[in-house]
Amino acid sequence: MENNTAKNWFKESITFKLIIIGVLSLLLLIPAGMVKRLIREREKTRNEVINEINSKWGFQQTITGPVISVPFIRYYKEDDKILSSKHYVHMLPDNLEIMGEIFPETRYRGIYKVVVYNARLNIKGDFSSINFDGFKIPEKDILWDEADMYVGITDMRGINKDVKININDKPRDVNPGIPVKNIVSSGITSSLDIAKNDKLVFDLALDLNGSESLFFIPVGKTTSIKMSSDWTTPSFDGAFLPDERNVDNSGFTASWNVLDLNRNYPQKWIDSDYYIDESAFGVKLLIPVDQYQKSERSVKYAIMFVGLTFLIFFFSEVINRIHIHPIQYFLVGIALVIFYSLLISLSEHMSFSLAYLISSVPVILLVTLYYRSILRKTLATIIMGLIMILLYVFLFVILQLQDYSLLMGSIGLFVVIAVIMYLSRKINWSLPISKGSKLS
């Protein structure tokens, strides 16, 4: 008799059923976590494919220079001996003007796509006067015959054509590599034959491959850059935004004008006194939709979906005085989790919005029809279907409104909990499920 009483209590108790539902909800976080790990693995695979293609075509490019480096000898005394060491004065141009066009290309490897580009740049400018003014360096210690002009290029594999630097209207050969790595570590170098107070006017053309982004360092006392492309989804990033830009269905144009006063380093310094990379700016060629980011964000709402759906089933038990077995709750929860697996797998082959629609419709139908088989009431089934549709529409809106997702999610959860509290206000939680409680 006591065994039957205990058995009936476990079966009938509202409190015990709520405990079971809570435990099942927490258990379903395990497969939800597995889906999240799957998303990260797929994203990692995508990134590996991107790196593989970029390694053959060219990585993100940053252009620095031209910069002139002139060595000098510094003498010092140590243990009654006169020793010497070589140091460098780095000089930046007075005027730097870069005009270029970016030709993007989308490449595919299996189901993954990568944005690469070919950039054709014309770089020109001048050094008004080459001198060591401001430094207490004897003229005899300056090694003018070892001076170099160099241009920093992040990934040398991207260079397509031979490069000539015209200095004072005379073409100069360039060599790969940077002999002095105080400013940049990769690029091209041309030897100079200069003397004190010389003025240099330079120009060069670069035909350069790269991927994802093209950035510049504003080394000129005045730096003017104008870029154009037929890519319709650029992202202007870095230390400076364009002074003028235009983005439409035919592509974009952008121009920057940067003064030396806008940076945190002077026009000349010795060795590694200043770090200039933080002033980089330029444009990124974005692929508009990142399905992995949106899919991972959607999984964060899995516990909310499972919990709310379980509450609907639970209230159906109480209102209609029926028993829904924990296994049936668990099957519904698994169906809800499978939605996220469907979403990530489909979004790799089509747009995220279409993948979301195709993934959500069968899950909504499956849960609604399963609910119909348990309750066998048409009106309640229709209400259940509408609630499921509302939930998935709500999640889709949150995923689209990235900047306001937290606000919308918080408001939505507040409304849901308010509705639940209102509907459950008349339930007598001490009664068994079979006796029920009418909601009003």
C-alpha positions in Angstrom: 0.0 0.0 0.0 2.8 2.4 0.9 4.6 1.5 -2.3 1.5 2.4 -4.3 1.1 5.6 -2.4 4.7 6.6 -3.1 4.3 5.6 -6.7 1.2 7.7 -7.1 2.9 10.7 -5.4 5.8 10.6 -7.9 3.3 10.4 -10.7 0.8 13.0 -9.5 3.0 15.5 -7.7 3.3 18.9 -9.5 6.4 19.7 -7.6 8.1 16.4 -8.6 7.1 16.9 -12.2 8.7 20.4 -12.2 11.9 18.9 -10.7 12.0 16.3 -13.5 11.4 19.0 -16.1 14.2 21.1 -14.7 16.6 18.1 -14.7 15.7 17.3 -18.3 16.3 20.9 -19.3 19.8 20.8 -17.8 20.6 17.5 -19.4 19.6 18.9 -22.8 22.4 21.5 -22.4 24.8 18.6 -23.1 23.7 18.1 -26.7 23.3 21.8 -27.1 27.0 22.2 -26.0 27.9 19.5 -28.5 26.3 21.5 -31.3 28.2 24.6 -30.2 31.4 22.6 -30.4 30.4 21.4 -33.8 29.9 25.0 -34.9 33.4 26.0 -33.7 34.9 23.0 -35.4 33.3 23.9 -38.7 34.4 27.5 -38.3 37.9 26.3 -37.5 37.9 24.2 -40.7 36.7 27.3 -42.7 39.5 29.4 -41.2 42.0 26.7 -42.2 40.7 26.7 -45.7 41.0 30.5 -45.8 44.5 30.5 -44.5 45.5 27.8 -47.1 44.1 29.9 -50.0 45.6 33.1 -48.6 49.0 31.5 -48.1 49.2 30.9 -51.9 47.6 34.1 -53.0 48.7 36.6 -50.4 47.7 37.5 -46.8 46.3 40.8 -45.5 48.6 43.6 -46.8 49.8 46.7 -45.0 51.9 49.3 -47.0 54.5 51.4 -45.1 56.6 54.1 -46.7 58.6 55.0 -48.5 61.0 55.6 -45.6 64.7 56.6 -45.8 67.2 55.2 -43.3 70.6 56.8 -43.0 73.2 55.0 -40.8 75.7 56.8 -38.6 78.4 55.8 -36.1 78.2 56.5 -32.4 81.3 56.2 -30.3 81.3 55.4 -26.6 83.9 54.6 -23.9 84.0 51.3 -22.0 86.8 50.1 -19.8 89.1 52.8 -21.1 88.4 51.6 -24.7 86.8 53.6 -27.4 84.1 51.4 -29.0 81.6 52.2 -31.8 78.2 51.0 -32.9 76.0 51.6 -35.9 72.7 53.3 -35.6 70.1 54.7 -38.0 68.1 57.8 -38.5 64.7 57.1 -40.1 63.2 59.9 -42.2 59.6 60.1 -43.4 58.4 61.9 -46.5 56.9 65.4 -46.4 54.1 64.5 -48.8 52.7 61.1 -49.6 50.0 60.4 -52.1 48.6 57.0 -52.8 45.9 56.3 -55.4 44.7 52.8 -56.1 42.0 50.4 -57.2 41.1 47.1 -55.6 39.9 44.2 -57.8 38.2 41.7 -55.5 37.7 38.0 -56.4 35.7 35.4 -54.5 37.4 32.0 -54.5 35.8 28.7 -53.5 37.3 25.6 -51.9 34.5 23.0 -51.4 31.7 24.7 -49.6 33.8 27.6 -48.4 34.4 30.9 -50.0 37.3 33.4 -49.5 37.7 37.0 -50.6 41.0 37.8 -52.3 42.0 40.9 -54.3 44.5 42.4 -56.6 45.4 46.0 -55.8 47.1 48.4 -58.2 48.7 51.3 -56.4 50.4 54.4 -57.5 52.6 55.9 -54.8 54.3 59.2 -55.0 55.7 62.0 -52.8 58.8 63.9 -51.8 61.4 64.5 -49.1 61.9 68.2 -49.0 65.3 68.1 -47.3 67.5 65.2 -46.2 69.3 66.3 -43.0 70.1 65.4 -39.4 68.8 68.6 -37.9 67.7 68.1 -34.3 70.3 65.3 -33.7 73.7 66.1 -32.3 75.6 63.9 -34.7 78.9 65.0 -36.3 78.8 65.2 -40.0 81.9 62.9 -40.3 80.1 60.1 -38.5 77.2 60.0 -41.0 77.4 57.3 -43.6 75.5 58.9 -46.5 76.7 56.3 -49.0 74.9 53.5 -47.1 71.5 55.2 -47.1 68.5 53.2 -48.2 64.9 53.9 -49.2 62.4 51.1 -48.5 58.7 50.3 -48.7 57.2 48.0 -46.2 55.0 45.2 -47.7 53.5 42.7 -45.2 53.4 39.7 -47.5 56.0 39.7 -50.3 54.3 36.8 -52.1 51.6 39.2 -53.2 53.9 41.2 -55.5 52.9 40.5 -59.1 55.2 42.6 -61.3 58.7 43.9 -61.1 58.9 47.1 -59.1 60.9 50.2 -60.0 61.3 53.3 -57.8 61.7 56.5 -59.7 63.8 58.9 -57.7 64.1 62.4 -59.1 62.9 61.0 -62.4 65.5 58.3 -62.5 64.5 54.6 -62.2 66.2 52.6 -59.4 66.3 48.9 -59.0 64.8 47.4 -55.8 65.9 44.4 -53.8 63.8 42.2 -51.6 64.1 42.4 -47.8 64.6 45.2 -45.3 68.2 45.5 -44.0 67.1 47.5 -41.0 64.1 46.1 -39.2 63.5 49.0 -36.7 60.2 50.0 -38.4 59.1 47.1 -40.7 60.4 43.6 -41.2 59.3 42.9 -44.7 59.4 44.8 -47.9 61.6 46.2 -50.8 64.7 48.3 -50.6 66.6 50.6 -53.0 70.1 52.0 -52.3 70.5 55.8 -52.4 73.3 58.1 -53.4 72.4 61.2 -51.4 74.1 64.0 -49.5 73.0 66.5 -46.9 70.0 68.8 -47.8 69.2 66.8 -50.9 65.6 66.9 -52.1 64.0 63.6 -53.3 60.9 63.2 -55.4 59.7 59.6 -55.8 57.0 57.5 -57.4 56.4 53.8 -57.9 53.7 51.4 -59.0 52.7 48.3 -57.0 50.7 45.4 -58.4 49.9 43.5 -55.3 47.8 40.5 -54.4 46.2 40.2 -50.9 43.2 39.0 -49.0 40.5 40.4 -46.7 42.1 43.8 -46.1 44.4 46.5 -47.4 45.9 48.9 -44.9 48.3 51.9 -45.0 50.6 53.6 -42.5 50.4 57.4 -42.8 54.1 58.2 -42.9 53.8 61.5 -44.7 53.7 64.8 -43.0 50.6 65.0 -45.1 49.2 61.7 -46.3 46.5 61.6 -49.0 45.0 58.2 -50.0 42.2 57.6 -52.5 40.9 54.0 -53.1 38.1 52.6 -55.2 36.7 49.1 -55.9 33.6 47.4 -57.2 33.2 45.5 -53.8 29.9 46.5 -52.3 30.4 45.6 -48.6 33.6 47.3 -47.4 34.4 48.0 -43.8 36.6 51.0 -43.2 38.8 50.2 -40.2 41.9 51.2 -38.3 43.2 54.4 -36.7 41.5 56.7 -39.2 38.1 56.7 -41.0 37.7 58.1 -44.5 37.1 61.9 -44.8 34.9 61.1 -47.8 33.3 57.8 -48.8 30.6 56.5 -51.0 29.2 53.0 -51.0 26.5 51.8 -53.4 25.6 48.8 -55.5 28.4 49.5 -58.0 31.2 49.5 -55.3 32.9 52.1 -53.1 35.2 55.1 -53.2 37.0 56.5 -50.2 39.6 59.1 -49.5 41.7 59.8 -46.4 43.8 62.9 -45.5 46.0 62.5 -42.5 48.5 65.0 -41.0 51.6 64.3 -38.9 49.8 66.0 -36.0 47.2 63.2 -36.1 49.9 60.5 -35.3 52.0 59.9 -32.2 55.4 59.8 -33.9 57.6 62.5 -35.6 59.0 62.8 -39.1 62.5 61.4 -38.1 63.9 59.5 -35.2 66.7 57.2 -34.2 66.5 53.3 -34.3 63.4 51.9 -32.6 62.3 55.0 -30.6 58.7 54.9 -32.1 56.2 52.2 -33.0 54.1 53.2 -36.0 51.9 50.1 -36.7 49.1 51.4 -34.4 48.4 54.2 -36.9 47.4 51.8 -39.7 44.1 52.3 -41.4 42.4 51.1 -44.6 39.6 48.9 -45.8 38.4 45.3 -45.2 36.5 43.4 -47.9 33.8 41.7 -45.8 31.6 38.7 -46.7 28.3 40.1 -45.5 27.0 37.0 -43.6 29.0 34.9 -41.1 26.7 31.9 -40.6 28.9 30.5 -37.9 28.7 33.5 -35.7 24.9 33.7 -36.0 24.5 29.9 -35.5 26.6 30.1 -32.3 24.5 33.0 -31.0 21.3 31.1 -31.7 22.5 28.1 -29.6 22.8 30.5 -26.6 19.0 30.6 -26.6 18.6 26.8 -26.6 17.8 26.6 -22.8 15.2 29.3 -23.2 13.5 27.4 -26.1 13.6 24.1 -24.3 12.4 25.6 -21.0 9.5 27.5 -22.6 8.3 24.5 -24.6 8.5 22.3 -21.6 6.4 24.8 -19.6 3.7 24.7 -22.4 3.6 20.9 -22.1 3.5 21.1 -18.3 0.6 23.6 -18.2 -1.2 21.3 -20.7 -0.8 18.5 -18.2 -2.2 20.6 -15.4 -5.1 22.2 -17.4 -6.2 19.0 -19.2 -5.5 16.6 -16.3 -3.3 14.3 -18.4 0.1 12.7 -17.8 3.0 13.4 -20.1 5.9 11.0 -19.5 9.4 12.4 -18.9 10.6 10.4 -22.0 8.1 12.5 -24.1 9.5 15.7 -22.7 13.0 14.4 -23.5 12.1 13.6 -27.1 10.6 17.1 -27.6 13.8 18.6 -26.2 16.0 16.5 -28.6 13.9 17.7 -31.5 14.4 21.3 -30.4 18.2 20.8 -30.2 18.3 19.1 -33.6 17.1 22.5 -35.1 20.5 24.0 -34.4 22.3 21.1 -36.1 20.1 21.5 -39.1 20.7 25.3 -39.1 24.5 25.1 -39.2 24.6 22.4 -41.8 22.1 24.1 -44.2 23.6 27.6 -43.7 26.9 26.3 -45.2 25.1 25.8 -48.5 22.6 28.7 -48.7 21.8 32.0 -47.1 21.3 32.0 -43.4 17.7 33.3 -43.6 16.7 30.5 -45.9 18.5 27.9 -43.8 16.7 29.2 -40.7 13.4 28.9 -42.4 14.0 25.4 -43.7 15.4 24.3 -40.3 12.6 25.8 -38.2 9.5 24.7 -40.2 10.0 20.9 -39.8 10.9 21.3 -36.1 7.8 23.4 -35.5 5.6 20.8 -37.3 7.2 17.9 -35.5 6.7 19.3 -32.0 3.2 20.6 -32.8 2.0 17.3 -34.3 3.6 15.4 -31.4 1.7 17.7 -29.0 -1.5 16.9 -31.0 -0.9 13.2 -30.6 -0.7 13.6 -26.9 -3.5 16.1 -26.2 -5.8 15.3 -29.2 -7.3 18.8 -29.1 -7.4 20.9 -32.2 -7.6 24.4 -30.6 -4.8 23.6 -28.2 -2.7 22.3 -31.1 -3.2 25.4 -33.1 -2.2 27.6 -30.1 0.9 25.4 -29.6 1.9 25.9 -33.2 1.4 29.6 -33.1 3.5 29.9 -29.9 6.3 27.8 -31.6 6.2 30.1 -34.6 6.3 33.2 -32.4 9.4 31.8 -30.6 11.3 31.1 -33.7 10.4 34.5 -35.3 11.5 36.1 -32.1 14.9 34.3 -32.2 15.4 35.3 -35.9 14.7 38.9 -35.1 17.2 38.9 -32.3 19.9 37.3 -34.6 19.4 40.0 -37.2 19.4 42.9 -34.7 22.9 42.3 -33.5 23.4 45.7 -31.8 20.0 45.4 -30.0 19.9 41.7 -29.4 20.5 42.0 -25.6 17.8 44.6 -25.3 15.3 42.7 -27.4 16.1 39.4 -25.7 15.7 40.9 -22.2 12.4 42.5 -23.1 11.1 39.3 -24.7 12.0 37.2 -21.6 10.4 39.7 -19.3 7.1 39.5 -21.3 7.3 35.7 -21.3 7.8 35.4 -17.6 5.0 38.0 -17.0 2.6 35.9 -19.1 3.6 32.7 -17.3 3.1 34.3 -13.9 -0.3 35.6 -14.9 -1.5 32.3 -16.3 -0.3 30.3 -13.3 -1.6 32.6 -10.6 -4.7 30.3 -9.9 -2.9 27.0 -9.8 -3.0 25.2 -6.5 0.5 23.7 -6.5 -0.3 21.4 -3.6 -3.0 19.5 -5.6 -2.1 16.4 -7.6 -2.1 16.7 -11.4 -5.1 14.4 -11.9 -7.3 16.8 -9.8 -5.9 19.7 -11.7 -6.3 23.4 -11.5 -8.4 25.5 -13.8 -6.6 28.6 -15.2 -8.6 31.9 -15.5 
